[in-house]
Amino acid sequence: FGGHLPIVIDSFQILLVVVLAIALSLAATVYPSYRASSVKPAEALRYE
């Protein structure tokens, strides 16, 4: 069946994937770090 699969990768697609990956990583880490920064260290260690 030919054995040839044409693949075209645009530089915009690569840039889009990289930007989205960074944005999702930042979005996934901002909220937990914000919550952790609002807890006092002595209070966090009390339940450890």
C-alpha positions in Angstrom: 0.0 0.0 0.0 2.8 2.4 -0.7 4.4 2.5 2.7 4.7 6.3 2.7 3.0 8.5 5.2 3.5 12.2 4.5 4.1 14.2 7.7 4.1 17.9 7.7 5.0 19.7 11.0 4.5 23.4 11.0 6.7 25.5 13.3 3.5 27.2 14.6 2.3 23.8 15.8 5.5 23.2 17.7 5.4 26.7 19.3 1.7 26.2 20.2 2.4 22.8 21.9 5.3 24.3 23.8 3.4 27.3 25.0 0.4 25.3 26.0 2.5 22.8 27.9 4.2 25.6 29.8 0.8 27.3 30.5 -0.8 24.1 31.8 2.2 23.4 34.0 2.1 26.8 35.5 -1.7 26.6 36.0 -1.4 23.3 37.7 1.2 24.5 40.2 0.0 28.0 41.0 -3.1 27.1 43.1 -1.4 24.4 45.3 1.6 26.7 45.9 -0.7 29.6 46.8 -2.6 27.3 49.3 0.7 26.1 50.8 2.0 29.6 51.2 -1.0 30.6 53.3 -0.4 27.9 55.9 1.8 28.8 58.8 4.8 26.4 59.2 4.0 25.6 62.9 0.4 24.7 62.0 1.5 22.4 59.1 4.1 20.6 61.3 1.5 20.1 64.1 -0.4 17.5 61.9 2.8 15.9 60.5 
